């Protein structure tokens, strides 16, 4: 599927309702939309207002899951 550019992010819908956000092509974030909620997997470097980007793709309540190492 085609990529869309949003500031420092490149966004690709990899399956219906599943988006991959590439932050400066160095880090990946995934948004998975369900019927009632959405899940944001990782927040990358946090260089910009990620909420603004997420809200472009969904108005559902979002749960954020981060991998801390």
N, CA, C and O of each residue as an XYZ file, in Angstrom:
276
protein
N       0.831     -1.178      0.000
C       0.000      0.000      0.000
C       0.882      1.251      0.000
O       2.044      1.196      0.403
N       0.343      2.340     -0.439
C       1.104      3.579     -0.576
C       1.360      4.243      0.774
O       0.559      4.138      1.704
N       2.494      4.926      0.853
C       2.834      5.696      2.041
C       2.268      7.107      1.930
O       2.123      7.662      0.841
N       1.953      7.667      3.093
C       1.525      9.052      3.194
C       2.496      9.750      4.134
O       2.856      9.191      5.170
N       2.919     10.944      3.799
C       3.849     11.679      4.643
C       3.089     12.644      5.547
O       2.228     13.396      5.091
N       3.424     12.609      6.847
C       2.840     13.510      7.858
C       4.000     14.078      8.670
O       4.397     13.484      9.672
N       4.538     15.195      8.263
C       5.678     15.773      8.976
C       6.855     14.832      8.944
O       7.321     14.455      7.868
N       7.351     14.439     10.128
C       8.497     13.524     10.182
C       8.085     12.057     10.073
O       8.935     11.167     10.112
N       6.784     11.808      9.938
C       6.281     10.438      9.872
C       5.908     10.052      8.447
O       5.405     10.865      7.672
N       6.167      8.803      8.130
C       5.670      8.194      6.903
C       4.705      7.114      7.357
O       5.053      6.286      8.199
N       3.508      7.113      6.816
C       2.451      6.224      7.294
C       2.041      5.275      6.183
O       1.853      5.676      5.034
N       1.905      4.008      6.549
C       1.476      2.988      5.600
C       0.381      2.142      6.259
O       0.570      1.647      7.370
N      -0.743      1.975      5.592
C      -1.758      1.051      6.088
C      -1.343     -0.332      5.615
O      -1.408     -0.625      4.421
N      -0.913     -1.191      6.546
C      -0.367     -2.496      6.171
C      -1.437     -3.578      6.097
O      -1.210     -4.632      5.503
N      -2.582     -3.333      6.685
C      -3.760     -4.194      6.590
C      -4.946     -3.314      6.979
O      -4.755     -2.204      7.474
N      -6.131     -3.784      6.766
C      -7.296     -2.963      7.096
C      -7.293     -2.599      8.577
O      -7.361     -3.476      9.438
N      -7.215     -1.303      8.869
C      -7.241     -0.825     10.246
C      -5.932     -0.960     10.996
O      -5.893     -0.717     12.203
N      -4.856     -1.340     10.318
C      -3.539     -1.476     10.952
C      -2.562     -0.575     10.202
O      -2.345     -0.727      9.000
N      -1.980      0.365     10.945
C      -1.086      1.353     10.344
C       0.312      1.235     10.936
O       0.482      0.958     12.123
N       1.299      1.448     10.089
C       2.689      1.517     10.533
C       3.149      2.942     10.315
O       3.108      3.452      9.195
N       3.596      3.598     11.405
C       4.131      4.941     11.341
C       5.650      4.822     11.446
O       6.156      4.254     12.414
N       6.369      5.339     10.485
C       7.827      5.347     10.519
C       8.263      6.740     10.963
O       8.015      7.717     10.256
N       8.907      6.845     12.123
C       9.385      8.144     12.588
C      10.776      8.368     12.024
O      11.722      7.681     12.408
N      10.903      9.307     11.135
C      12.148      9.642     10.442
C      12.813      8.401      9.842
O      14.032      8.369      9.668
N      12.031      7.408      9.536
C      12.511      6.141      8.985
C      13.505      5.410      9.901
O      14.238      4.528      9.453
N      13.521      5.786     11.189
C      14.422      5.150     12.154
C      13.690      4.285     13.167
O      14.275      3.362     13.734
N      12.429      4.572     13.396
C      11.664      3.844     14.410
C      10.256      3.589     13.891
O       9.720      4.378     13.112
N       9.669      2.500     14.320
C       8.323      2.137     13.861
C       7.334      2.156     15.011
O       7.639      1.755     16.134
N       6.153      2.631     14.699
C       5.028      2.681     15.629
C       3.861      2.018     14.913
O       3.693      2.202     13.707
N       3.059      1.254     15.632
C       1.900      0.613     15.018
C       0.621      1.101     15.681
O       0.559      1.251     16.901
N      -0.388      1.343     14.874
C      -1.720      1.685     15.357
C      -2.668      0.606     14.860
O      -2.791      0.378     13.656
N      -3.340     -0.057     15.800
C      -4.288     -1.112     15.462
C      -5.668     -0.651     15.909
O      -5.900     -0.425     17.097
N      -6.573     -0.515     14.963
C      -7.927     -0.041     15.265
C      -8.881     -1.212     15.379
O      -8.959     -2.065     14.496
N      -9.610     -1.232     16.493
C     -10.666     -2.210     16.680
C     -12.011     -1.545     16.475
O     -12.088     -0.443     15.931
N     -13.067     -2.207     16.908
C     -14.401     -1.632     16.759
C     -14.681     -0.569     17.813
O     -15.348      0.426     17.530
N     -14.170     -0.776     19.036
C     -14.452      0.156     20.130
C     -13.222      0.880     20.652
O     -13.351      1.951     21.247
N     -12.043      0.329     20.447
C     -10.799      0.899     20.950
C      -9.701      0.729     19.910
O      -9.837     -0.027     18.948
N      -8.610      1.455     20.133
C      -7.423      1.314     19.302
C      -6.224      1.092     20.219
O      -6.256      1.445     21.398
N      -5.180      0.512     19.668
C      -3.960      0.265     20.434
C      -2.788      0.859     19.667
O      -2.610      0.586     18.480
N      -1.994      1.671     20.349
C      -0.786      2.235     19.777
C       0.383      1.473     20.371
O       0.578      1.479     21.586
N       1.159      0.819     19.527
C       2.272     -0.001     19.988
C       3.561      0.775     19.756
O       3.988      0.972     18.618
N       4.168      1.208     20.842
C       5.395      1.991     20.903
C       5.103      3.462     20.616
O       4.086      3.794     20.008
N       5.989      4.324     21.051
C       5.856      5.758     20.814
C       7.113      6.343     20.187
O       7.227      7.561     20.050
N       8.054      5.490     19.805
C       9.304      5.889     19.153
C      10.045      6.911     20.007
O      10.127      6.757     21.225
N      10.585      7.952     19.376
C      11.422      8.921     20.079
C      10.641     10.070     20.705
O      11.177     10.797     21.541
N       9.396     10.241     20.316
C       8.585     11.321     20.868
C       9.037     12.702     20.425
O       9.003     13.652     21.207
N       9.456     12.814     19.181
C       9.988     14.077     18.669
C       8.915     15.109     18.334
O       9.206     16.301     18.246
N       7.683     14.658     18.146
C       6.595     15.576     17.801
C       5.333     15.165     18.553
O       5.356     14.255     19.381
N       4.244     15.843     18.254
C       2.956     15.550     18.880
C       2.361     14.297     18.228
O       1.660     14.382     17.219
N       2.646     13.157     18.808
C       2.171     11.889     18.270
C       0.650     11.794     18.353
O       0.023     11.173     17.494
N       0.053     12.399     19.376
C      -1.397     12.366     19.517
C      -2.079     12.982     18.297
O      -3.101     12.472     17.837
N      -1.531     14.059     17.777
C      -2.101     14.699     16.588
C      -2.120     13.721     15.403
O      -3.103     13.649     14.665
N      -1.043     12.986     15.233
C      -0.979     12.002     14.148
C      -1.997     10.888     14.370
O      -2.725     10.525     13.445
N      -2.056     10.345     15.572
C      -2.991      9.258     15.880
C      -4.424      9.716     15.640
O      -5.221      8.975     15.066
N      -4.757     10.921     16.070
C      -6.116     11.437     15.914
C      -6.480     11.669     14.450
O      -7.660     11.763     14.113
N      -5.487     11.763     13.591
C      -5.763     11.860     12.152
C      -6.351     10.538     11.639
O      -7.108     10.528     10.668
N      -6.001      9.429     12.292
C      -6.411      8.104     11.834
C      -7.537      7.477     12.646
O      -8.198      6.555     12.167
N      -7.770      7.961     13.870
C      -8.866      7.404     14.668
C      -9.326      8.390     15.735
O      -8.548      9.199     16.240
N     -10.595      8.301     16.057
C     -11.124      9.072     17.183
C     -11.521      8.138     18.328
O     -12.141      8.574     19.297
N     -11.168      6.869     18.218
C     -11.440      5.878     19.257
C     -10.542      6.113     20.466
O      -9.484      6.726     20.329
N     -10.939      5.638     21.654
C     -10.034      5.654     22.800
C      -8.793      4.804     22.463
O      -8.914      3.742     21.853
N      -7.620      5.271     22.857
C      -6.364      4.588     22.495
C      -5.619      4.137     23.739
O      -5.415      4.916     24.670
N      -5.213      2.874     23.749
C      -4.326      2.328     24.772
C      -2.929      2.302     24.182
O      -2.736      1.854     23.052
N      -1.942      2.787     24.953
C      -0.564      2.829     24.484
C       0.228      1.725     25.166
O       0.152      1.560     26.384
N       0.992      0.964     24.376
C       1.840     -0.107     24.881
C       3.272      0.230     24.476
O       3.563      0.388     23.290
N       4.165      0.340     25.458
C       5.567      0.631     25.189
C       6.442     -0.526     25.639
O       6.144     -1.190     26.632
N       7.501     -0.760     24.919
C       8.503     -1.754     25.271
C       9.656     -1.018     25.922
O      10.357     -0.253     25.260
N       9.863     -1.238     27.212
C      10.940     -0.577     27.930
C      12.062     -1.573     28.115
O      11.858     -2.681     28.613
N      13.251     -1.163     27.707
C      14.404     -2.066     27.851
C      15.446     -1.460     28.729
O      16.487     -2.072     28.965
